[in-house]
Amino acid sequence: MTFSLTRRRFLAIAGGATLLPSAAFGAAVETVAKERRRMLQVNGYAIDAETPLDALTTFITPNDLFFVRHHWNPMYPDMKRWRLAVEGEVEKPLELTLADLKRLPRAEATCVLQCSGNGRGLFRPTVPGVQWRYGALGNARWTGARVRDVLAKAGLRAGARHLHTFGSDKPPEKVPPFHRSLEIEKVLQDGIIAWEMNGAPLPALHGAPARLIVPGWTGNHWMKWLTRISPQPEEQKGFYMETAYRYPEKPGEPGQPVPPEGMRPVTELFVKSNVTDYSAQVRAGAEAVLKGFALSGAPDISRVELSDDDGATWKEAALDPRHEPYSWRLWSYRWTAGAPGKATLRVRATDSRGGVQPPEGVWNPSGYLYNGWQAVDIQVTA
């Protein structure tokens, strides 16, 4: 039994969820003000929605404010009949129920899920695809079983180099299926098959009953509605491996095509930061507080800086103490307004490997991994 997602059902699910109780995390959970609680629909078919930046102010992104990305209207698995098949380069193929997965050692990770196309709408010249701006990402607490424990139960063979992943999603006629694979070393290191999101059962919109979690890597690897995993010696073939989700090894001039042999798969998140909260108007000489988040696949952020002179000088922001590998870091910065007029503030981040966020995102034909400096304007009054 399956059913597709209609716009009415999407709005009901997205708008009807509630915040999780504090007990779900063992500590107080920040809330998002009522007037900021909304989603921005960016596509009609399939229904895709991003989170406004001014709603991304908490360390944990609430489930009902978490961005939604579908390639087409999803076909949800039958929860009672769902099984995860484990096959391929294993000694003992398995079919696991959700109860079977829950008997394995419990694993948790707080990390960012970001669509590889987040920021596509900011590239110039424009590239085709969903015109995401800033909000196709969120930071959540994922709970499930380690991929390495599942594969150990099946007896992973030494020749496996790539994990092929499959979901219940079925494309329209003549559209290629969304089949993916990723390097086995990555999923053995920290991959999770998750059935919980922020202390609650994984929502249908986000891949219930179970999805793949790949900390620090782009969302195209995080297979939703997971039904089958298959370790193999070679990587997966097909459109979504050989054509889509690839990035130039040597990016060229904006607007110029890149030959297929010059492309590689999109993997790690790029270092980036955003402003989520600030005052649009402040008096000269007064102090204004700006807040935001920063992230990287590095896997951590070491510094966030702001500039009010077009990047000539930078001053360091304060980092929130909460962080885990591949989660985002919240930051805040106290800025003193100068002379009356318009002030433009820019933000950049540096990650734990020393990677620095660039002034402009590197243009590429698919509009992936935009990470240019964000700028906000503040009107300074007398």
C-alpha positions in Angstrom: 0.0 0.0 0.0 1.4 3.4 -1.0 0.1 6.9 -1.5 1.5 10.0 -3.0 1.9 13.4 -1.4 -0.5 16.1 -2.4 -0.1 19.8 -1.7 -2.9 19.8 0.8 -1.3 16.9 2.7 2.1 18.5 2.6 0.7 21.7 4.2 -1.1 19.7 6.8 1.9 17.7 7.8 4.3 20.7 7.7 1.9 23.0 9.5 0.4 20.6 12.0 3.6 19.5 13.7 4.5 20.8 17.1 7.7 21.5 18.9 9.4 18.6 20.8 9.4 18.7 24.6 12.6 19.6 26.3 12.9 16.1 27.7 13.6 14.8 24.2 17.1 16.3 24.5 17.7 16.3 28.2 18.0 20.1 28.1 15.9 23.2 27.2 14.9 23.4 23.6 14.9 26.8 22.0 11.7 27.9 20.3 11.1 29.9 17.2 8.8 32.9 17.5 5.3 32.4 16.2 5.5 35.1 13.6 8.6 33.5 12.1 7.1 30.0 11.9 6.5 29.5 8.2 7.9 27.7 5.1 8.5 29.1 1.7 7.3 26.8 -1.1 9.8 26.9 -4.0 8.4 24.3 -6.3 5.0 23.0 -7.2 5.8 19.5 -8.5 7.4 18.0 -6.6 6.5 20.1 -3.6 9.7 21.6 -2.2 9.9 24.1 0.6 12.7 26.0 2.3 13.0 27.6 5.7 13.3 31.4 6.0 16.6 32.4 7.5 14.9 34.2 10.3 13.4 30.9 11.4 16.8 29.1 11.5 17.8 30.7 14.8 18.0 27.6 17.0 20.7 24.9 17.4 18.2 22.2 16.7 15.8 22.9 13.7 12.3 21.8 14.7 10.8 19.1 12.5 8.0 21.3 11.2 10.4 24.0 10.1 12.9 21.6 8.4 13.2 22.1 4.6 11.5 19.5 2.3 13.1 18.2 -0.9 11.5 15.7 -3.3 12.4 14.9 -6.9 8.8 13.9 -7.5 5.7 13.2 -5.5 6.9 10.5 -3.1 5.4 7.0 -2.6 5.5 6.2 1.0 6.3 2.6 2.2 3.7 0.6 4.0 4.9 0.9 7.6 3.7 -2.5 8.6 5.2 -4.3 5.6 8.5 -2.3 5.4 11.7 -4.2 5.3 15.3 -3.2 4.7 17.0 -5.6 2.4 20.8 -6.0 2.8 22.4 -7.8 -0.1 25.3 -7.6 -2.5 28.8 -8.3 -1.2 27.7 -9.8 2.1 28.0 -13.3 3.4 24.4 -13.5 4.7 21.8 -11.4 2.9 19.2 -10.0 5.3 15.7 -8.5 5.5 15.4 -6.4 8.6 12.3 -5.0 10.2 12.3 -1.7 12.1 12.2 -3.8 15.3 15.3 -5.7 14.1 17.2 -2.4 13.5 16.2 -1.1 16.9 17.8 -4.2 18.6 21.2 -3.1 17.3 23.3 -0.7 19.3 21.7 2.8 19.3 23.6 5.6 17.5 23.0 9.3 17.5 24.4 12.3 15.6 23.6 15.9 15.6 24.5 17.2 12.1 23.4 19.4 9.2 21.4 18.1 6.3 21.8 20.5 3.4 20.5 20.1 -0.2 23.5 20.2 -2.6 21.5 22.8 -4.5 21.0 25.2 -1.6 21.8 28.7 -2.9 21.3 27.8 -6.5 19.0 30.8 -6.9 22.0 33.1 -6.0 24.3 32.1 -8.8 24.7 34.4 -11.8 24.2 33.6 -14.6 21.1 31.6 -13.5 21.3 27.8 -13.8 18.2 25.5 -14.1 16.8 23.6 -11.2 14.9 24.4 -8.0 15.8 28.1 -7.2 16.7 27.6 -3.5 18.2 30.6 -1.8 19.4 30.1 1.8 17.0 27.8 3.6 17.4 24.3 2.1 19.2 23.1 5.2 18.7 22.3 8.9 20.5 20.9 12.0 18.9 17.9 13.6 19.5 15.1 16.1 19.3 11.8 14.2 18.9 8.4 16.0 19.2 5.0 14.5 21.6 2.1 13.9 25.1 2.4 12.6 25.5 1.2 9.0 28.7 -0.6 10.0 26.7 -2.6 12.6 24.1 -3.6 10.0 26.8 -4.6 7.5 28.6 -6.5 10.2 25.5 -8.5 10.9 25.3 -9.4 7.2 29.0 -10.2 7.0 30.5 -7.5 4.8 33.0 -8.9 2.2 36.4 -7.4 1.7 35.8 -6.5 -2.0 33.0 -4.0 -1.3 34.1 -0.4 -2.1 30.7 1.4 -2.6 27.4 1.2 -0.9 24.5 1.2 -3.3 21.3 2.7 -1.8 17.7 2.4 -2.9 14.4 4.0 -1.7 10.7 3.3 -2.2 10.4 6.4 -4.3 9.2 5.7 -7.8 9.7 8.3 -10.6 7.1 9.1 -13.3 7.2 7.1 -16.5 10.5 7.4 -18.5 12.2 9.3 -15.7 15.4 7.6 -14.3 15.2 6.2 -10.8 16.9 8.0 -7.9 19.6 5.3 -7.3 22.8 6.3 -5.5 26.0 5.0 -4.1 28.8 6.3 -1.9 32.2 5.2 -0.7 32.0 2.4 1.8 34.7 4.0 4.0 32.4 7.0 4.7 29.4 5.1 5.8 31.4 2.6 7.8 33.0 5.6 9.6 29.8 7.5 10.7 26.8 6.5 8.5 23.5 5.9 10.4 20.2 4.4 9.3 17.9 6.7 11.3 14.3 6.1 12.4 14.1 9.2 14.7 14.5 12.9 14.1 14.8 15.2 17.0 13.5 12.7 19.5 10.4 11.8 17.5 9.7 9.1 14.9 11.1 10.1 11.6 8.3 12.1 9.7 7.0 10.8 6.4 8.2 13.9 4.7 11.7 13.2 5.8 12.0 9.5 4.9 10.0 7.3 7.4 10.3 4.7 8.4 14.1 5.0 7.9 16.6 7.1 6.0 20.4 7.2 5.5 22.4 9.8 7.5 25.8 10.8 6.0 27.2 13.4 8.4 29.2 16.2 6.6 28.0 15.2 3.1 25.4 16.8 0.9 21.8 15.7 1.1 21.7 13.7 -2.2 23.6 10.9 -0.3 20.9 10.8 2.5 18.5 8.3 0.9 15.0 8.7 2.1 12.4 5.9 2.5 15.3 3.5 2.5 14.4 -0.1 1.3 17.7 -1.6 0.2 21.4 -1.3 0.7 23.9 -3.3 -1.4 27.7 -3.1 -0.9 29.4 -3.5 -4.3 32.9 -3.3 -5.8 31.9 -0.6 -8.3 29.9 2.6 -7.9 26.3 2.9 -9.0 25.5 3.8 -12.6 22.7 5.9 -14.0 21.7 9.5 -14.4 21.9 10.5 -10.7 25.4 9.2 -10.4 26.9 9.8 -13.9 25.3 13.1 -14.8 23.6 14.7 -11.8 25.3 15.7 -8.5 28.7 16.3 -10.0 31.0 19.3 -9.6 33.8 20.6 -11.7 37.3 19.6 -10.7 38.6 22.8 -12.2 35.7 25.4 -12.4 35.9 27.8 -15.3 34.3 31.1 -16.1 30.6 31.6 -15.1 28.2 30.4 -17.8 30.8 28.1 -19.5 30.0 24.4 -19.8 32.2 21.8 -18.3 32.9 18.5 -20.1 31.7 15.3 -18.3 35.3 14.1 -17.8 36.0 17.2 -15.8 33.3 16.5 -13.2 33.5 14.6 -9.9 30.7 13.6 -7.5 29.5 16.2 -4.9 30.4 15.0 -1.5 31.5 17.2 1.5 29.7 20.4 2.5 31.6 23.6 1.8 32.3 26.0 4.6 29.7 28.8 4.8 27.9 31.1 7.2 24.6 33.0 7.2 23.0 35.9 9.2 19.6 34.9 10.7 18.8 37.7 13.1 19.6 41.4 13.1 18.0 44.8 13.4 17.4 46.6 10.1 17.7 50.0 11.7 19.8 51.3 14.6 20.9 54.7 15.9 24.4 56.0 15.3 26.7 55.0 18.2 24.3 52.3 19.4 25.0 48.6 19.6 23.3 46.1 17.4 23.5 42.3 17.8 23.7 40.1 14.7 23.3 36.3 15.0 23.5 33.3 12.6 25.0 29.9 12.0 28.1 28.5 10.2 28.8 25.0 9.0 31.3 22.8 7.1 32.1 19.3 6.2 35.5 19.8 7.8 33.8 18.8 10.3 33.8 21.9 12.6 33.9 25.7 12.6 36.8 27.5 14.2 36.0 31.1 13.5 33.2 33.4 12.2 34.0 37.0 11.3 32.1 40.1 10.2 33.2 43.1 8.2 31.5 46.5 7.7 34.0 47.8 5.2 33.6 45.4 2.2 36.0 42.8 3.6 39.0 45.2 4.2 39.0 44.3 7.9 37.3 41.6 9.9 36.2 41.3 13.6 35.6 37.9 15.2 32.1 36.8 16.4 31.4 34.8 19.5 30.7 31.1 18.9 28.0 29.3 20.8 29.6 26.4 22.8 27.2 23.8 21.4 28.7 21.8 18.6 29.3 18.2 17.5 31.1 16.9 14.4 29.2 18.1 11.3 26.7 20.2 13.3 26.4 23.9 12.7 27.8 26.5 15.1 25.6 29.4 16.2 27.4 32.7 16.5 26.6 36.2 17.7 28.4 39.6 17.1 27.9 43.0 18.8 28.4 45.8 16.2 28.5 49.4 17.1 26.9 51.6 14.5 28.9 54.5 13.0 27.8 57.6 11.1 24.2 57.8 9.8 23.6 56.1 6.5 23.4 52.6 5.1 25.9 50.1 6.5 26.5 46.8 4.9 27.8 43.9 7.0 29.3 40.7 5.5 30.0 37.4 7.3 32.5 34.7 6.6 33.5 31.4 8.4 36.7 29.5 8.7 36.5 25.7 9.4 38.6 23.4 11.5 40.8 22.5 8.5 41.6 26.2 7.8 39.2 26.5 4.9 37.9 30.0 4.5 34.5 30.9 3.0 35.1 32.8 -0.3 33.5 36.1 -1.3 31.6 34.4 -4.1 30.3 30.9 -4.6 32.1 29.2 -7.5 29.7 29.0 -10.4 29.0 25.5 -11.8 26.5 24.2 -14.4 24.2 22.6 -11.8 24.3 25.4 -9.2 25.7 23.2 -6.4 27.3 24.2 -3.1 26.8 28.0 -3.1 28.9 29.5 -0.2 29.6 33.1 -1.0 29.6 35.8 1.7 26.1 36.9 2.8 25.6 40.6 3.2 22.9 42.5 5.2 22.1 46.2 5.2 21.5 48.2 8.3 20.1 51.7 8.2 21.9 53.9 10.7 19.9 56.9 11.9 21.0 60.1 13.7 
